Amino acid sequence: MLTVQFTITARTLYHAQMALIRHITWIRLGGIFVVVVCPLFMVAIHLVAGQTLGAAIVRNLGWIVGFPAFWLIGIPLMQRWNAGRTLRATPALQQPQRYTFDAKGITMDGGLSRGRVQWAAIVRVVETHTLVLLFYNKTVAYFIPTDAFPSAEALARFRALVSKAVGSRAHWATDSTAPVRAIARAAGIIRRAMRLGAQAGSRVA
């Protein structure tokens, strides 16, 4: 059995929201579509219309800069603002959070609420450089700051306990294969985004 306790801050909540965005496939795909495919598509439309590449880039400079700026700057700023607003409006998040892990599952005590989840309900566990995400469906997760663990040994015990409970559904920051898997996933997402862009371009042509 292992227990951790922490207080949620606006910064912690923001990091959790951004970590969810990075680890949900369709949102990552949407990001690549907005940052890469949409600007290329706008340029392609003008190339199909007979303009030169230089002219097409100049005509679409607003889109070429605007789409990536919205995703890479606008979205994080909105998430940061939303994190503070959500924390202020949710009394349950303002209380100390206490998570107890054992061989059967997770007990959560948030001061104003208490719950118990079996390990079978956890579909994926992902560790980032600041958080552990415990997904109970494809898009929603409980989160625990890694600095909530009192020591490196406690974090290692937690990893071992969770790995034993969920097996291959756990992905740790110390996993040497994680970068390879991340690159493979990113390559797959880029290929899908490019196929979507090519299909859209062919319909316009």
C-alpha positions in Angstrom: 0.0 0.0 0.0 1.2 3.5 -0.8 -0.4 6.9 -0.1 0.3 10.3 -1.6 -1.2 13.6 -0.8 -1.1 16.9 -2.7 -2.9 20.2 -3.2 -4.0 21.1 -6.7 -2.8 24.5 -7.9 -3.8 26.3 -11.1 -0.3 25.4 -12.5 -0.8 21.7 -11.7 -4.2 21.7 -13.3 -2.8 23.5 -16.4 0.0 20.9 -16.8 -2.6 18.1 -16.4 -4.8 19.6 -19.1 -1.9 20.1 -21.5 -0.6 16.5 -20.8 -4.1 15.2 -21.7 -4.0 17.1 -25.0 -0.6 15.6 -25.8 -1.7 12.0 -25.0 -5.1 11.9 -26.7 -4.6 10.7 -30.3 -7.3 12.6 -32.1 -6.3 15.9 -30.4 -2.6 15.3 -31.5 -3.9 14.6 -35.0 -5.9 17.8 -34.9 -2.9 19.7 -33.9 -0.8 18.4 -36.8 -3.7 19.1 -39.1 -4.0 22.7 -37.9 -0.2 23.4 -37.8 0.9 21.6 -40.9 -1.9 20.4 -43.2 -4.1 23.6 -43.2 -1.3 26.0 -44.2 -0.1 23.6 -46.9 -3.7 23.1 -48.1 -4.2 26.9 -48.4 -1.0 27.2 -50.4 -2.0 24.2 -52.6 -5.3 25.8 -53.5 -3.4 28.8 -55.0 -0.9 26.5 -56.7 -3.7 24.6 -58.4 -5.1 28.0 -59.5 -1.9 28.6 -61.4 0.0 30.9 -59.0 3.7 30.6 -58.3 4.9 29.2 -55.0 6.1 32.5 -53.8 2.9 34.2 -54.7 0.9 31.5 -53.0 2.9 31.8 -49.8 2.6 35.6 -49.7 -1.2 35.4 -50.3 -1.6 32.9 -47.5 1.0 34.3 -45.0 -1.7 35.1 -42.5 -2.9 31.5 -42.6 0.6 30.1 -42.6 1.4 32.0 -39.4 -2.1 32.2 -37.9 -2.9 28.5 -37.8 0.3 27.4 -36.0 0.2 30.5 -33.7 -3.4 29.6 -32.6 -2.5 26.0 -31.8 1.0 26.6 -30.3 0.3 29.9 -28.4 -3.5 30.5 -28.3 -4.5 27.1 -27.0 -2.0 27.0 -24.2 -3.0 30.5 -23.1 -6.7 29.6 -23.1 -5.9 26.4 -21.1 -3.9 28.4 -18.6 -6.8 30.8 -18.1 -9.3 28.0 -18.0 -7.2 26.1 -15.3 -7.4 29.0 -12.9 -11.1 29.6 -13.6 -11.9 25.9 -13.1 -10.0 25.7 -9.8 -11.7 28.8 -8.4 -15.2 27.5 -9.4 -14.7 23.9 -8.1 -14.6 23.5 -4.3 -13.7 19.8 -4.5 -10.5 20.7 -6.3 -9.5 23.2 -3.7 -9.2 20.5 -1.0 -6.1 18.4 -0.2 -6.2 15.3 -2.4 -5.2 11.9 -1.0 -4.7 8.8 -3.1 -4.0 5.4 -1.7 -2.8 2.6 -4.0 -2.9 -1.1 -3.2 -3.0 -4.4 -5.1 -6.7 -4.1 -5.8 -7.1 -0.5 -6.9 -7.1 3.2 -5.9 -8.9 5.0 -3.1 -9.3 8.7 -3.6 -10.2 11.1 -0.8 -10.6 14.7 -1.9 -12.1 16.1 1.4 -15.5 16.8 -0.1 -15.7 13.5 -2.0 -14.3 9.9 -1.7 -14.2 7.1 -4.2 -12.7 3.7 -5.0 -11.6 2.5 -8.4 -10.4 -1.0 -9.3 -7.3 -1.4 -11.5 -9.5 -3.1 -14.1 -11.1 0.3 -14.7 -7.8 1.9 -15.6 -7.2 1.6 -19.3 -3.8 3.3 -19.5 -1.2 4.9 -17.3 1.2 7.5 -18.6 4.0 9.2 -16.7 5.2 12.6 -18.0 8.1 14.7 -16.5 5.7 16.3 -14.0 2.6 14.0 -13.7 1.2 10.5 -13.7 -2.0 10.2 -15.7 -4.4 7.4 -14.8 -6.8 7.1 -17.7 -10.2 5.6 -17.0 -11.3 6.0 -20.6 -9.5 7.2 -23.8 -9.9 10.9 -23.0 -10.2 11.4 -19.2 -7.7 10.7 -16.5 -6.9 11.1 -12.8 -3.6 12.9 -12.3 -1.0 12.8 -9.6 2.0 15.2 -9.6 5.2 13.3 -9.4 6.5 15.6 -6.8 3.7 14.4 -4.5 5.7 11.3 -3.9 8.0 11.8 -0.9 11.0 10.2 -2.4 12.4 8.6 -5.5 12.0 5.3 -3.7 8.3 5.9 -3.2 7.9 6.7 -6.9 9.7 3.6 -7.8 7.4 1.5 -5.5 4.4 3.2 -7.1 5.7 2.3 -10.6 6.2 -1.3 -9.5 2.8 -1.6 -7.9 1.0 -0.1 -10.9 3.0 -2.2 -13.5 2.1 -5.4 -11.6 -1.6 -4.3 -11.6 -2.1 -3.1 -15.2 0.9 -4.7 -17.0 1.6 -3.3 -20.5 -1.0 -0.5 -20.1 1.6 1.4 -18.0 4.1 3.7 -19.8 6.8 5.2 -17.6 9.1 8.1 -18.2 12.0 5.8 -17.4 11.0 3.3 -20.2 13.9 3.4 -22.7 11.5 2.4 -25.5 9.2 5.3 -24.9 11.0 7.7 -27.3 10.9 5.1 -30.0 7.2 4.5 -29.5 6.6 8.3 -29.4 8.4 8.8 -32.7 6.5 5.9 -34.3 3.2 7.3 -33.1 4.1 10.8 -34.3 5.1 9.4 -37.7 1.8 7.6 -38.0 -0.2 10.7 -37.1 1.7 12.8 -39.6 1.1 10.2 -42.3 -2.6 10.2 -41.5 -2.7 14.0 -41.6 -0.9 14.1 -44.9 -3.4 11.6 -46.4 -6.3 13.8 -45.2 -4.6 16.8 -46.8 -3.9 15.0 -50.1 -7.5 13.8 -50.2 -8.8 17.3 -49.6 -6.5 18.7 -52.2 -7.6 16.2 -54.8 -11.2 17.1 -54.2 -10.4 20.8 -54.8 -8.5 19.9 -58.0 
